[in-house]
């Protein structure tokens, strides 16, 4: 196995061919020329292995592909313009009209939209199941089921699936397994080692780490990657630009350092929150009282900076006051950058024309970034005083 530091700092970077540049060059070109007829023809025969047109294979993007495949310990990878583009490509590449998808409950909202609103237009059905229960997953499998979609942990309640059991179950029934591994990143969880077929990421999060690029990644076998390259990626064209790929490569340099900093700080803050009288429950996979803590520690090497809390209050208006009192947390979606963030679920309630979410209104999700955790705790304590 290639060492993590080798992957992040050297793998795929042919410095001798690039004037010994320390930073990988950005090949900001749409097109590539050829010296002769035969080389031109060869590029058309296998575009995934050639540099013909940047919608297919660009040298800067190719470096990122190599690093991501090595990080997830898969044979190959593809990079997309967003995480949901990678998710859509993964699912759509494995289903046809009349097929069925089994998906865990409470997935990423746009994964849910893909399954409930987009794919049904083409005769593809789905069933949502309690992913904590492997028996329930198996019971949901139909003769026409083709895909088992996992998200472990998910990113509001942090429910897990037993990846080894799910992979065995999928092989038994001839299903392709897909997992959204954005929460853990490849540093803290490697689903391919449990037998999962396709791993997808929102590269916007930890992989980029600077809150300035939207990106998606898909890692799998050479066979599956080639199929998706020749169908969903090339046809729908949801590609990342060379400049954005170079920014992700920059982010990977510090991936392990950033992730471990967020992880250590989040652990410190969650332990304090568990003792706070205004907190009912802390939802964090490595918390001692988390229902799936043993499974989390078996599958994951860490949690990163994301967790949720249930706040003790009987008035939804108090959640507005709590959120507005926070000064050192930015109120924003996403996670994985240097800045700490907060999402109060109460903000999504009582919106005209929209149904209230299934999650409780007193749930608050936090992301702990790279700031001093004691400095963040001071702010959090003051905000809790208004409840």
N, C-alpha and C positions, 0 to 999 in steps of 0.2 A: 504494500500500500504506500502510495506517495505521501510524504510528510505534508502536513497542512501548510507550513511555511513555504515549502517548495511550490505548492500549487498557487498560493496567493501572490508570490513574489517573482516566480520564474517560469512556471509551466506555460508553454505556448509562445513565449516571448523570444523569438529568434533574433537576438540582438546583433549577431554578426551580419545578418542580412539587412539590418535596419540602421546602419552607421553607428552601431553600438549605443543607440539611444537607451537611456535608463527607463524612460516611460514608453510604453508601446505606442507607435505612431497611429494617428487617426487617418485612415484612408478615406478622405472625404471626396469620394467620386461615385458617380452613378454607374459608370460604364468602364469596361476593360477592353483593351485592344489585343490583337493576336499577331504574331510574326508571320504565320503561314496558314494555309487552308486547313491542314490536318489538325493543328492545335485548336483552331476555331471549331472544327467539327467535333473534336473530342470533348470540348467544353459543353456542347449541346447534349452530348450523349450522357454525361453525368455532371449536371450543374451543381449538385451538392458537394462535389469534390473539386470544383473549379471556381475560378473568379471570372464570371461572365457579365453579371449585372447585379447591382447591390440589392435588389429585391430578393435575390437568392442567397448568394454567399459573398460576403465582404470580408477582407482580411482582418479588420479590427474586430468585427463581430465574431469571426472564427476563433480568435484568441479567447474571447469570453466564453464561447461554446466549449472549448477544450477545458477551461478552468472549471466551469460548472459541472461538466460530466465527471471530472476528477473529484470534485468536492462531494458529489452525490454517489460516487463509485458506480457510475453507469457507463455504458459504452459511448454514448454520444448525447448531445443536447442541442436545443434550438432556443433562440431568443426572440421575443415578441415585443410589440409596442406597449403591452400592458399585461398585468396578471390575468385579467379576465379573458384576454385574447389567447393566452396559453391554455387556460381552462377550457375555453370553447373549442379550440383546436384539438385538445386531447380527447374530449368527449365526442365531438362530431366525427373524428377520424375512426371511431370504433363502432358507430351505430348507423343503421339504415332505417328506412320506413318500416314500421311494424315492430321495431325492437323496443326493449324496455331497459331502464336504468334504475338500479337501487342506489339511493344516496342517504347519507346520514342526516338526521334532523339538524336544523339550525346551521346550515352551511353559510358561507359568505353570501351576502344578499344577491349579488349578480350571478352567482352559481345557481341560486334558487330561481332567479328570473330566467336563466337559460333553460332550465328544466321545466318550469311551469308555464312559460309564455312563448318561448321561441321554438323549442323542439317539438311541442305538440302540433305545430303547424305542418309538420312533416310526418305525422303519424308515429312519433316516438313518445312513449309513455314513461312514467316514473313512479317510484314509491319511496317515500321518506320513512326511515326507520330509526329506532333508538340504537345508535352506534355503540353504546355501552354494552349492549346485549347481543353477543354473537349469534345466539339462537334466533333472535328476532330478525337479524340480517338474513340468515339462511331461510327462514320462513317466508321472507319477502321475495325470494328468487323464483321467477317464473320460467317456463320453457323458452321464452323469447328474451330473457334477460341477457344482456351482453356486457354491461359495465357495472362495477361496484365502485362508487365514488366515496372516498374517505376524506375527512379533514380532522387530523389528530395532532394536537388539540384544535378545537375550533376557537374562535377569537372573541367570544363574549363570555361564555360559561366555561370554556376550556375542557369540554368533555373529550375523552379519548376513545380510541378503538384499539383493541388488541391486534396489532399489525400482523403478527405471526399467524394468529388464528384466522384472520381475514384473508391472508394470502393463501393459506391452505384451503380454506373454504372456496375461494375463487377458482383455484386450480381444480378442485373436485367438480365444480359445475361449469368449467370452461369459460370463466369470465375474465375480462381484463380489469385489473385494479388500477385506480388512479387516486393519488392523494395530493391534497394541498398541504405542503410542508412549510408554508410561510411563517408560521408561529415559531418553529424551532430553528429554522435555517439548517443547512447541511452541517454546521458546526455541532449542533446539539441533537440531531436525529438524522439517520440515514435509512430511509424506508426501503431502499433496494436491498439492504442487508437482511430484511425480513421477508423478501420475496415480492414486494410491490412492483408492478410493471412500469407505471408512469408516475413521475414526480413532477409537480408543478409548483411554481413560486410566483408571488408578487415580488419581483425584484426591486420594486419601489421601496420596499421596507428595509430590512437589514443589509441586503446585498449592496444596495446603493448607499444607504446610510447618511445621505446629506440632504434629503428632502428636496431634490431638484431634478429628478428623473422619474418618469413612469415607465415601468418595464415588466415583462413577464419572461419566465424561463420554464422550459420543459426538458426533463432528463429521462432517458430510457435506453433501450437497446438500439443498435444500429438499424435493425430491421424496422422497428416502429418509427424511429426518427426519420428514416428515409421515406417511409410511407407518408408521414405527416408533412414533411418538406415538399413532397411532390403533389400533395392534395391541398390541405387547408392553408399551409403557409404561402405557397406560391399562388394559389388561386385567390385567396382572400387578401393577401398582401399585408397582413398586420405585422410589419417588420419594425425593428428598432433601427434608428439611424446610426452611422458610424460614430458620430460625436457623442451620442447618448451611450453607446457601448463603451467608449473610452472613459466616460464618467463613471460607469459601473465598475470598470477595471480599477479606476482610482479608488472607489469605495472598498473593493475587495482587499486592498492592501491592509486596511485596518479592521477588517470584519471581525476577527477573533477578539481583538482588544476591545472594540466597541461593545460586542455582544456580552463579553464577560463583565465589563463595567456595568452595563444595564442590569445584567443578571444579579450581580452582587448587591447593587443598590436596591433593586426591587425586593430581594429577599429581606434586606434590612428593614425596609419600609413595611412590607406585609406582616412581618413579625410584630411590629409596633401596632399596626392596625388591628390585628387579632385581639389585642388587649384593650382596645379603645372602647369605652362604653357606648359610643354612638354608632358602632359598626356591628351589624348582625352577623355577617359572614364575609370572609375573604375567599374569593375563588381564584386559586393559584395552584397549579398542579403539584408543586413541591411542598405545599403547606401540609403540616402533620395531620390535620383533620379533613383534608381533601379526600373525597370518597375513592378516587382512583390514584391516590398517591403512590401506592406500590407499583402499579402498572406504569405510571409516569417515570418513576425512577429506573424501571427495568428497560424502558424504550428510549428514554431521553437522558442526555448528559447535562441538561440545564433548561431553564425556562425563558431566559431573556428578560425583557422589561415589562411585559404585558400582564395585567391582572385586573380583576373586577372586585367590587365590594357591594354589598347590600347595606344601605344606610338605614338607621333606625329613625324613622319619622312617619307621621300619619298624614302629612300635607304635601302635595306635589309642589306647591309654591315654595316650600322650604328648599327643594332641590334647585330651584332657580337662584335663590339667595346663596346657597352653598357654592354653586358653580361660579356665580359672579364675584364671590369673595376671594376665589383663588387668583393669585397674581403671578405665580411662578410656573404655572401650568398653562399652556396654550389650549384653548378649546378648539379642537380640530380632529378630523378623521385621520386614518392611517397610523403608522408608527415606524420606528426603526431609525430615526434620525438622531441628531444630537440633542434635540429639544424634547422636554417632557410634555405630555399631552393628556387631555381629559375629554371623555364623552359621557355626559349625563343622559341616560335613556329618557328622562323626563322631557327632553327637548323634542322628542319624536311623538309625543302624545298630544291629543286634542288639536290636531292640525286639520282644518276644514278640508273635506273631500278625501281624507286618508284614514285608513283603519289604524287603530292603535297597535303597536307591536305586541308580540306574544311575550316578550321579556318584561319583567316588572319595572315600573317607573322609578323605583328607588335604587335601581342598579346603576353603578357608575364604573366606567372602564378607565383605567389609568395606563399610560405608558411612561416608564421611567427612563429618561435619556441619560446624558453623560454628566449632568450637573452633580454637585455635592448632595448626597442623599439627606444629610442633616439640614441643609438649606431648604430643600424641598419639603422636608417634614415640618419645619417651622410654618410654612405656608399652609400645609394641609391641616395642621392642628388648629390654626386660626380660623380656617373655613369651617371646620367641624363644630366650632363653638356656636355658630349661628343656628344649628339644628336644635 
